[in-house]
C-alpha cells in the first residue's frame, strides 16, 4: 500500500512539474502582472494589523499626529519596496533580452562563418579574398565577445594558416632528383592572408601558435608586420620584403632565404639553425637571444646590425658576408663562427 501511495505521489509530482514547466511563461506573466498588487495589499494589511496593535503609539507616542506619521511611514516603506521590486524586474527583463540577443548574434555568426568558409574554398580569386576578409572580420568581432565567441578566433586563425600550408605544392624533378615548392593559389591570396594574420593593428592572433612550416613566401610584403610564435621550419622566403618587422619566438630552422630584405627588423628568440641565407640583407636590424647554428650565409649584409646573445656556432660564411659597423666587425669570420656567443654576450 505504501509503495502504491509513494508511486502515486511521485507520478503526481511529475505531472505537476510538467504542467509548471510547460506553463512557465504564462505563470511568469501572471506573477509580474499581480506582484505589485500583492505587495500593495500585503503592505496595507500589515499596516492595519500593526495599527490595531497600537504600533503608531509605540513609534510616535500618544499624540494627535501619531496616526499621520504612522501612515506616512507605512507609505514610504511600501513605496521603497515597490521601487526595489521594479528595479529587480527590470534587471530580469534586461538580462533575458541580453540572453536572447546573444542567441541571435551567435546564430548570425554561425551563418556568416559558414558563408565565409565557402567563399574561401571557391575557385574565384575575388571570392577567396572576400572569404579571407569575412573570416577576419568575424575574428575581430569575436575577440571581444564571451568565451564561446572568442573560440572563433582560434578556429579562423587555424583555417587561414592551414590554407597557406595546404596550397604550397611540392614539385619534384624525377630526372635530377631535385624538388622545390610553389604556391597553388595566386600570390595576392597568400599576401592577403599574411596581411590579416600579421599586419592587423589589433594583434588578434598574436597569442596563438601559428604553423607556417613547409610553406613558400615569394614576392610577399611583410613590411612592419608583427610576427610572434610562428613556426617557419623548412619554409622558403624568396624576394620577400620584411622591413621594420618584429619576429618574436619564431622557428626558422632549415629555412631557405633568398633575396629577402630584413632591414630594421627586430629578431628576439628566433632560431635560424641549419638555414640557408643567400643574397639578403639584415642591415640595421636587432638580434636578441638568437641562434644561427650550422647555417650557411652568403652575399648577405649585417651592416649596422646590433647583436645581443647571438650564436653563429658552426655557421659557414661564404663570399661577401658583411659585419661592418657591428660589435663583430673587428673579428674574423672564424672567430665569429666559434666565439660569437661570448663576443655578443650582454
JOSULRA-V730349 format. One record per run of one state. SS is the DSSP state (H for helix, E for strand, - for the rest). FROM is the first residue (numbers start at 1). TO is the last residue. If there is no record, write none. Layout:
ss->SS from->FROM to->TO
ss->SS from->FROM to->TO
//
This chain:
ss->- from->1 to->1
ss->H from->2 to->22
ss->- from->23 to->23
ss->H from->24 to->52
ss->- from->53 to->54
ss->H from->55 to->60
ss->- from->61 to->65
ss->H from->66 to->120
ss->- from->121 to->124
ss->H from->125 to->142
ss->- from->143 to->146
ss->H from->147 to->166
ss->- from->167 to->167
ss->E from->168 to->173
ss->- from->174 to->177
ss->E from->178 to->183
ss->- from->184 to->186
ss->H from->187 to->198
ss->- from->199 to->209
ss->E from->210 to->211
ss->- from->212 to->215
ss->E from->216 to->218
ss->- from->219 to->220
ss->E from->221 to->221
ss->- from->222 to->225
ss->E from->226 to->228
ss->- from->229 to->229
ss->E from->230 to->231
ss->- from->232 to->235
ss->E from->236 to->238
ss->- from->239 to->240
ss->E from->241 to->241
ss->- from->242 to->245
ss->E from->246 to->248
ss->- from->249 to->250
ss->E from->251 to->251
ss->- from->252 to->255
ss->E from->256 to->258
ss->- from->259 to->260
ss->E from->261 to->261
ss->- from->262 to->265
ss->E from->266 to->268
ss->- from->269 to->270
ss->E from->271 to->271
ss->- from->272 to->275
ss->E from->276 to->278
ss->- from->279 to->280
ss->E from->281 to->281
ss->- from->282 to->285
ss->E from->286 to->291
ss->- from->292 to->295
ss->E from->296 to->298
ss->- from->299 to->299
ss->E from->300 to->301
ss->- from->302 to->305
ss->E from->306 to->311
ss->- from->312 to->315
ss->E from->316 to->317
ss->- from->318 to->320
ss->E from->321 to->322
ss->- from->323 to->332
ss->H from->333 to->343
ss->- from->344 to->346
//
